[in-house]
Amino acid sequence: MSLPASVSSWLLVLLCAVSGAYCLGRVRRSGGAASREAGPEALMGFGMAVMAVPGGFGEGWRAPVLGAVFCGAALHAGWLLRGGIHHAHHLVGSLSMVYMAFMPGSGHGAGRHGAGLPLVTGALLLYYAGYVVLGGSRLVTAGAAGATGAPYPLAGDGPAEVIRACRLAMGTGMLAMLLAM
């Protein structure tokens, strides 16, 4: 792996881990609905950080463990869908993580090419590209317009812009890992 690829992989690990840590802090500080929203985001951030580690770290155990964890997260997100469609993003994110965990060369900087099913990977790329563009535009216009712009209501558990920025960072990280497949 080249030095620029290694550096960008480690920056992705750092970005995802910091986003996961911030969300975990939100879980600890808040309760109720805010905690139910921040928990899956923290899990996603830490899971993405583990998946983005470059090289051969955890090759034997990483896919089955991440696959099992995110299958459970997908079941949880599916269960939460009965409370409203705003949980669909967590379901898509969890299923995306399961997909990437079991695809060889899946976005963790291993440098392998040709991984994944083109139709599924393409659909996920379109979804996350749209999510990032929409999230970025909402983040930019939120301060000027005073609108919340969140995909689901915020519960006052942190600065709204920071929460949106963490979601945007994780969406961008997911897009980067899909592009690396």
N, C-alpha and C positions, 0 to 999 in steps of 0.2 A: 504494500500500500504506500502510495506517495505521501510525502509530508503534508501537502495541502489537504489531501483527502483525510488523513489522520487528524489533522487539526480541526477540520470542519466536523468530523465525527465526534470528537471530544467536546466541541462547542455545542453540538446538538445534545449530547449527554448532559452537559451542564445546564443548558436551557430547560430541558425536560425535568431534571432533578430539582432545579430551583422552583419551577412552576408547581411540581408535585409537593414540595415542601411548603410553599405558600398556601396551597389548598389544604394540606394537612393542618397547618396552623389555623385556617378558617374553621376546620372541623372542631378543633380543640376550643376555639374561642366562642363558637356559636352552638346553637342547638336547633332542634326542629327542622324546618324546611331547608334552612341554609346548610345545615350539617349533611342532610340527605343529598344536596346538590354538590357540595365540596368533596365528599368522600369518594365518589366515582372519579372526579377530576384528579384527586390526589393519586388514586390507584393508576389512572391513565398516565399521569406524569412520570411516576416512578417506573411503571412498566415500559414506557417509551424510552426512558433513560437506560434501563437494562438492555433493551433490544438494540439501542443505538451504539452500545460499546463496540469499538472496532476490534478486529482480530479474532482470535479463537476463544475468547473468554466465554466459558459456560456452554460450549458447543454441545456437550452431551445432555445437559439438563435444561438448557434455556427454553427450547421449543416446547417440550411437554409441560414444564411448569407454567410458562406464560400462557400456553394454550388452555390449560386447566383453569388458571386464574381468570382469564378473560372469557372463557365459556361461562363460568359462574357469574361474572360481571354482566355478560349479555343476558343471561336468565334473569338477573336482578333488574336490569334495564327494561326487559320485556314485561316483567311483572309491574314495574312502575308506569308503563304505558297506559294502564287502565286509568291512571290519574290525569292523563293528558298527553298530547302529542309532543310536548316540549321535551320529553325524555327520549325521543327518537334519536337524537344526536349521540347520546350515550350508548344506545344500542348499536348504531352504525360504527361508532368508535371501537366498541368492544369486539364486534365481529371483524372489523378491520385488523385489530391486533391479533386475533386468532388466525386470520388469513395470513398475515405477515409472519407470524411465529412458525408456521408450518411450511412456508415457501422457502426453498433453498436460496441463500444469498439475499434474504429479505431485509434490506434497508439498514443493516447494522455494520456497514462498512467493510464487508468481507471482500468486496470487489468482484463477486461473481455476477454474471449477466444472464439474461434470459429467464429469470425466475418469474413465477406467477402466471396466471391465466390472463391473457391480454384483455379480454372483455371485462373481467372483474377488476383488474388493476386500472383499466381506463375509466370505468365507472367511479371507482374510488378517487382517482385523480381529479375527475370532474367535480365530484362532491366536495372534496377538500379545497380545491382551487376556488370554487364558489363560496365555501365557508370562509376562507381566508380573505377573499376580496370583500365580501359582505361585512365580515367582522372588522376588517380594517377600515372600511368606510364608516361604519357605525362608531368606531373608536375615534376617528378623526372628527366626525360631526357631532359627537355626543356633548362635548364641552360647549360648542357654539349654540347648539339647538336646545340643550337641556333635556333631551330625551334619554330614556334609559338605554334603548337600543340592544338590550340583552335578548338572547334567544328565549329566555324564561326569566320571570321576575327575580330581582335581587332582593335579598332579605336584610340589607343594612349591615352586613357582617364584614365590611371592608370598603375601601374606596372603590366606587363602581368602575372607574377607569382601570385600576390595577387588576380587578377581577376580569374585565374584558380583555386586557392585555395578556393575562395568563392564558385565557381561552384561545386567544389569537396565536400566542406562542406555541401552544400545544397543537393547534390546527396546522400551523406552519411546519412544525416538527413532523407531523404525520405526513404532510405533503412531501417533505424532503425524504422521508424514509420510503415512501411509495416511489418517488422518482429514482431512488437508489436501487430499486429492485431490478 
